[in-house]
Amino acid sequence: MTTFEEFEALITALTAPINDQLPRPWITDLSNPLKAKLFIVGMNQAKGYSTERLSHSRHLDGLFNRHGESCRGIYAEMTEGSPSPTRKNTDRLRRHLAESGIADILETNVICYSTPMSADLRLARHSGGAARGSDIFRILLQHVAPRVVIAHGTGTRNELSKLLGVSLPMAPSSLVEPAPMKVGDMSVFVIPSLAPPQWNHWQPWSTEYLRAVAKAAARTL
């Protein structure tokens, strides 16, 4: 079993600056991310943490919610209080999870590296960052070993399928009862994207569906 010190050393190395940004492996309220039981997983984040505005040491303190820093506080500072639409929708899902008694959550991405659009990951100048971002997520899966993963969006589903070596189900296109796929000891829910423009297509039934996902995840845990 990985110790906290070993895990912190891994994350310290993996979040070193690359392409003038500090990779963001997660947002969590936990001081010890190894205790997370559930992952909310997207493709990759749009808003990066510039090395001109944030030191690596402060970034690490924020990631581990220590020394007066926090994940949420750093995010608010780096985004100047303007959260992305995806962040707002992720917070909606988190509220439903909290209502179902789930608090030990890590929000992450299959590629923990920032680009304005996911398609930008294919550009040559981002190849190193994309590879690092993939390594970060693999380390999180390996060492945290969440019991439940909620993956949102087609791109996320495709990347996670390749990583896990299975064909995960497609996200539903209408309101249905959520059903996870078992992958080893992990239960994976694939849901529609929390990011626009895909979000706009299923927003009318999103509240009922996200509430049902939260309840199903609680039963799984």
N, C-alpha and C positions, 0 to 999 in steps of 0.2 A: 504494500500500500504506500502511495506517495505521501511523504510528509509535507506539511505546509511550507517548510523551508525549501525543500526540493522544488515544489511547485512554484514558489515565488522566484526562485533562481531561473527556472525555465521561462516564466513570463517576463522577467527582467530582460533576458536575452532577446526574446521574440518581439518585444515592444520597443527595441532600440530604433532610433530614427531611420527612416528610409524614404527617399523622394520628398524630403522636407516635411514629412508628417510622422506622427507617432501612431502606430497601429492601435486601434481600440478593440481589445478582445471581448469586452462585455460591458454591460451596465447591470449593476446589482446593488441591493441594499445590504448584502452580506459582507462581513469583514473577512470571512474565510470562504471563498467561492467553491472550495472542495465540498462544502456542505449542501450545495445546490441539488435539488431533486428534479427540477424541471427546467428545460431550456426552451426559450422562445427564439426561433432561428429564422433570420431573413437571408437575403442574398449578400449584400454588402452595404455599408453605410455611405450616405451621400456627403455628409458633413465631416471633414477631416479635422484633426487636431494639429495645427501648424506648429512646427518647432520654433517659430519666431515668437509664439505667444505662450508656449507651455514647455517647461523643462521636463526631462524624463523622470526626475525624482518626484516632482509634483504629480505627474501623470500616474506613477505607481502608487503614491499615497491616495490619490483619488480612487484608483481601481480597487484598493483594499480598504477604502473608507476609514482612513486613519489620519492621525496628526492634524485633525481639523479639516481635512479634505474629504470629498465624497464624489462618487461617480456622477450623481445628479448635479452637484455643485459645479464640477468641472465642465460637464456638458452644457449647463446653462451659461457659464462664462464663455465657452468657446463658440456657442451659437448666438451669443448676445441676447439671450432670452427669447429667441425665436425658434422654438422646436419645429422639426419637420412634420409634415402631415403623417408620415409613418410613425414617428414618435408619439403623436397624439393618439393614433389608433392602437399602438402597442400598449399605451397606458390604459386604454379602454379594456383591452383584453386582460391586463393585469388586475384591473378592478373586479372583473368577473372572477378571476382566479382567487383573489382575496376573499370574495364573498363565499367561495367554495372551500375556504380554509387553506389555500395554498400560498405560502409566503417565500419558500426557499427557491428563488427563481434567478436564473441567469439569462439575460437577453444578449444574444450574440448573433453571428452571421457565419455562413459557410465559408465566406472569404472576409476576414477581419482586416480590411484595408479599404480606404475611402476613395471613391471616384464620384464625380457628379452624376453619372449614369452607369448602370451595371455594364452596359455595352462597352464602356471605356476600358474595362478590364482587359479587353482583347488588344488594346493598343500596346505597341512595343515598349513605350516608356513606362508602362505599368506592369510589365511582366514580372519583374522582381518583387514588386509589392504584392501582386496577386498571389505569387507563390508563397510569400511569407504569410499572407493572410490565410491561405489554405492550411499551412502548417500549424498556425495558431489554433484553428478550429479542430484539427485532428488531435492536437495535444489536449484540448479541453474535453473532447469526447473520451479520450483514453484515460485521463487522470481524474476527471470529475465523475464520469460514468453516470449521467442522469438516468433516472428511471422513466421519465417521460420527455419527449421532444415534440414541440408544436412547431412545424415548419410551414411558413407561409409563402406562397407564390410558386409559379411554375419553375422559374430558374433555380430557386432553392431546392425544390423537389428533385430536379434533375441532377444537381450537383451532389445532393445528399444521397441519392440513389447510387451514383458512381462511387462515392466514398464508402458506403456501406456494402456495396456489392449485391444489391437487391433492386427490384423494380417496385418502387413505392407507388401507391395509388395516386391518381390525379385528384386534385382538389375538387370538391363538389361544385356544381354550377347552379344548384338550387338548395333550398332548405331540406336537409336530411339529418338523421340521427348520426352524430359523429362516431366513427369506428376506427380505433387505432390499428396499425399493423405492428405485430410483434417482431422485433429484430433482436435476437438474443434475449437479454434481460431488459431490453428497452422497448417502450411502446411509443410508436411514432404516429402523430396526427398530422395529416397534410390538409391545410386549409387555404382558401383563396388569399391572395396578396393583401397585406395591410397597407401597401403603398399605392398611391394613384399612379396611372389612371385605372389600373385593374380594380382598385378598391371601389371606385365609383359604380361599377357594374353590379356589385353585390351589397352595397351599403344598405339598401332597403331592408334586407333580411339579416344584416350582420349582428344586430343586438341579440336576437333570439338564438342565432347560431353560435356566437361566441359564448353566450351563457351556457349553452348545451355542451360545448367543448370543455369549458371549465368544470362542469359537473362530471363529465366523463373522465377527465383527467384526475379528478379527486377520487373517483371510484377506482381508478387504476393504481393510484398511489396507496 
